[in-house]
Amino acid sequence: MPEPASNPFSALSAPPPPPPAPAAPVPSAKPPLAVSNPTEGPAQARWLADRDALTKSDPWRDPSVKITKNAEGVVSAESRSPDPASPPPGDQPPASVENGRLRIGEIELSEQDVRGLLERKGL
């Protein structure tokens, strides 16, 4: 009988190797230190609630009031007026199409005008 080192088939007749040990369980992922979207975080929600409460109780923080101080040191508060350059959203006339032309308020555009505007926007 040949020696095991010289027999090329000795590895085939040997007992099978023991099965591998089971892998260690994967530890659960730690919760993130910060929420990726700050508007969803509880700290952000608390901060917004605190800011809203302070704004309601403190006239100095109210964005609808303009507080000014003149050269004599007199502080006055007045209501902020809307920007006269931008009309309120309810006053804009609706858009309509008449005879193949788009009409928005006083502006009238043909199909070619609209295509030209879209092409320039894409450049």
Stockholm file with secondary structure:
# STOCKHOLM 1.0

chainA/1-123         MPEPASNPFSALSAPPPPPPAPAAPVPSAKPPLAVSNPTEGPAQARWLADRDALTKSDPWRDPSVKITKNAEGVVSAESRSPDPASPPPGDQPPASVENGRLRIGEIELSEQDVRGLLERKGL
#=GR chainA/1-123 SS CCCTTTCTTHHHHSCCCCCCCCCCCCCCCCCCSSCSSGGGSHHHHHHHHHHHHHHHHCGGGCTTEEEEECTTCCEEEEECCCCTTSCCGGGSCCEEEETTEEEETTEEECHHHHHHHHHHHHC
#=GC SS_cons         CCCTTTCTTHHHHSCCCCCCCCCCCCCCCCCCSSCSSGGGSHHHHHHHHHHHHHHHHCGGGCTTEEEEECTTCCEEEEECCCCTTSCCGGGSCCEEEETTEEEETTEEECHHHHHHHHHHHHC
//
